[in-house]
Amino acid sequence: MKMEFVAVLFLIAMTMSCENRQKIAPAEGYISVTGGNVWYRIDSEGDQTPIVLLHGGPAGTSYYLNPLSALSKERPVVFYDQLGCGRSDRIEDESLMTIESYVLQLEELCRKLNLKEFHLYGQSWGTILATEYYFKHPERVKSLILSSPVLSSPMWIADTKILVATLPDSVQEAIRVNEENRTFDTPEYQNAVMVYSQTFVARNLPWSYDLDSAFAGTGMNVYLKMWGPSEFNATGTLKDYDVTPRLHRIKVPTLFICGEFDEARPSTVQYYQSLVPGAKFRMIPNVGHITVQDNPNEDIRIISEFLGELN
């Protein structure tokens, strides 16, 4: 009788677990959020806990995250272009170009898609959005994956100065002169930005169509307002951002990922990891900031392994 009772309890628990899983069908379209309409796509084959993807930028578009569709074999994968870039509405209202506004838009998107609990992946600027969303809605986030994080702008700028100092002297001089003169549109400065990008942002050349589309779809007015004229020159509203004093408050499983030659330098990412109780750290060799483009197979393997332990 005792064994039969245990078996019944097990079957009930399994049934409830299956019922609680969110069965989300593939879909694509637009959803209205505060400030405009955002484009989204759901790739879905498996029925494990969904994952929501937050692209970089600010306003950098989600095209380059397309390789992460491979995760849909296990769970729904939610892509979307944040307001102001890509396939979503462009914006001019600077009151929408804030962390608080993007957190609100993410919550509106998740509610309208009926996402009750999900894993949250952020890449670059998306890690700011992910952590701030978590602090606002911790009950909805099952885990955090923070890829090539920007969790302290002062630390980011210090790191980029170290990286710029490794570039050819002519490139360093072009950066120095044009930043002093604030002539960011000159061919010399733009060439220096490209050299930096191909060394520390995306090293796998030639760049994929997805990466080209991501850069072409960037909302530069948002990027300039919130960040600045280049990855290594922060003049916007995020220039003093620093969430490190609050990282100890993260209570969900957390994975940090970065590349060996990442703008988010491995030593800095490991420092972030040390502030989050129980967090894991993975570095992918010979790749830059956009790990999902430089080595998608390894990036997907690391993420899938982490999520596999959590459902």
N, C-alpha and C positions, 0 to 999 in steps of 0.2 A: 504493500500500500504506500509506504513512504517513497519508494522509487517512482511509482506511478504519479504521486503528487508532485515530485520534483520535475518529472517529465512534462506534466501539464503546465507547471509554472514556466518552464523553459519555452514551451510552444507559445504561451501567451506573450512572454517577453519578446520572442522573435517576431510574432505577429505585430505587436505594438511598434517594434523597431522599424519594420517594413512600412507600416502605415505612416510613421513619422517622416520617412524619407520623402523628399520633395520630388515628385515626378514632373519634370519640366521638359516640355517639348522644344525642339529647335524652333527658332523664330528670328526675325529681323524686322526692324522698323524704327519708328521715332516715338519718343515719349516726351510729353511736355513737363518741364521743370521750371522752377523760378528763373526767369530770364530768357527762356526760349525752349527750343526743341533739341533733344540730344538723340543721336543715332546709337542704336545698340544691335548686337547680334548674340544669339545664344546657340552655341554648338553643343549638342547633347546626344549621347548614346547611353552612357552609364547612369546609375541612379544614386550614386554616393553624394555626399554633401557638396553643393555647388561651390564654385570659386569665382570671385569677381575680380577682374583685372583692372588696375589703375595705371595708365600710361604716364610717361614722363612729360617734361616740358619746363614750366607750365605751358599748356596748350600745344603739346607735342604730337598728338594723335596716336591711335592704337594700331595702325597698320603693322608696325614692326613686331608687335606681340603675336602675330598670326601663327607662328610655329607652336605656340602654347595650345592651339586647338587640339593637339595630340592628347591632351589631358581629358578631352571629352569622351574618350573611350571608357573612362571610369566615372565621370561626373559631368554635370552641366558646367560649361565655361561661358561666362558672361563678359563680352567685350563691349566697350562703349567709348565714343569720343567725347571727352569733356567739353562743356560749353565753350565756344570760342575757337574751335579748331576742327580740322578734318571734315567729316560729313555732318557735323552738328552745326547749329546756327552760330554765326560769328556775332561778336558783341563789341559794342563801343562804350557801354556804361561801365565806368571803372568801379562802381560800387559792387559789381558782380565779380571783379577780379580780386577776390580775397579767399583766404583759406576757409573762412566761415561759410562763404557762399558755395564753394565747391563741396564742402561737407554736406550742406543742405541739399544740393542737387543730387549727390550720391544717395542720400537717404530717400529722397523722393523717387529716384529710379528704382531702388531696391523694394520699396513699398509697392510701387505700381507693378513690379514684376513678381510680387508676392514671395520675395525671398526672406524667409524668417530667420534662418541661420546659415552662415556661409563662411568659407575661408576667404581671406582678403589678401590679395597680392598687389604690392606696389613696386614700381620701378622708378628710381631717381626721384623726381618731384612727387611721383605717386606714393613714395614712402612717407612723405609729409602728410599727404591726404589720408593715407591708410592709418597712421598712428593717431591723427586728430579725430578721424571718424571713430576709431576704437575707443578713445577716451570719452566720446560723446555717446556712443551706443555699444558698450562692451558686451551686452547681453546677446547681440546679434552676430558677433564675430567669434568663430570657432578657433581660428588660428591666424597668425600673421606671417606672411612671407615678404621680407623687406630686401629687395634686390638692388644692389648698388645704391645704398641709401644716402639721402641728403638730410641728416637729422640735426646738423649744426652748420649753418651757413659760414660762420667764421672758421670752423675747422675745414670746411670744403675749400674755401678760398686759400687757406694756408697750404692745403694739399696741392691745389692747382699751381701755386707759385713754385712749389718743389718740382712739379712735373714740367712746367714751362722752362725751368732752368736747365733741363736736360735736352732741350731742343737746340737745333743749330743756332749759332750766334746771330745770323741774319734774320731768323724768325723771331728770336727774342727782341732784337732791335726794332723790328717792324711793330711788334706788340707794344713795346715801351713808348716809342715815338707817337704812335697813333692814339694810344690811351692818354698820353699827356695832352695831346692836341684835341682829343675827343673826336677824331676823324675815323669813325668806325666803318664807314662805307668805302674806304679806299681799297683798291685791289690788293695792296700790300697787306693790309690788316685781314682782309677776307682770306687771302692765301695762307696767312699764319693760322687763322682759325681752322682752315682745312687740314693743314699739317698736324695741328694739335688733335683734331677730330680723328684722323686716320691712325694716330698713334695711341690715343687713350680713350676714344669714344667707341669706334667700331673699326677693328683692325682687319677683319676678314674682307679683303678686296677681290673683285669689285663689289660694291654694296648691292644688296638685293633690291628687287623692285619694291618690296614692302618698305625697306628702309628709305629708299628714294621718295616713296609716296608719303611716308611719315614726315620727312623733312619738308617736302613741298606743301603739305597740309597744315604746317605749324601756324598757329595764330600769333604772328610776330608782335602785334600790339599788346597781347596779353603777356607774352614772354618778356618784352621790354619793360612793361609796367611792373611785373612781379619779380623778375630776375635781373635782366640787364642786357648789354650788347653782346656778351659772349659767355661761354661756360666759366671762364676764369675772371670775369669782371662783374661782380654783383653790385648793382646800383639801385635795384628796385625794392619793393616793399618786403621782400624776403631776406634782405641782406643781413639782418640781425637775428634771423630765426634760429632758435636753439631749443630743442625738445629734450635734450639729454637729462636735465634735472627731473624729468617726469618718467623716464623710461623704466625706473624700478617699479612703477605702478602697473606695468603690463603683466597680466595674470594668465594669458593664454599661451599655448605653445607657439614659439616664434623661431623662424629660420632666417638667418642673414646669409645672403649670397653676394659675392663680388668676383671680379676678374683680377688676374695677376697684375695687369697693367691698367686697372680701373682708375678713373678720376676719383672715385670713392676708394681711396687707398686701403689695401687689406688691413694695415695696422689700425687705421681709424675705424673700419667696420668691426674689427675684433674688439675695439674699445666699446663701441655701441653694444656689442653682444654681451660684454662683461656687465653691463648695467641692467640687462633684462634677465630676471631669474629663470634659469633653466634653458636659456636660448641656445640654439645651435648655429654653427658657422661653417660655411663651405666656400672655398675659393676655387675657381676654375682656372687652370693654367693657360697662359699665353692668350688671354682674351682681354678685351677692354671693358668699357662701361656697359655696353649693350650686350650682355652675355648671351641673351636669347638669339642674337643674330650671329655672334662670333662663334659660338659652339652650341647650337640649339639642342643637339642630342644629349649632351652632358647636362645642360640646364634643365631639360625636361626630366631626365633621370633623377636628378637631385630633388626636384620639386615633387615628382611622383612618389619617390621613396618616403619623403617627409609626410605627405598627405596620406600615404598608405597606412601609416601607423595610427592615423586619427579617424579614418573613414572619410 
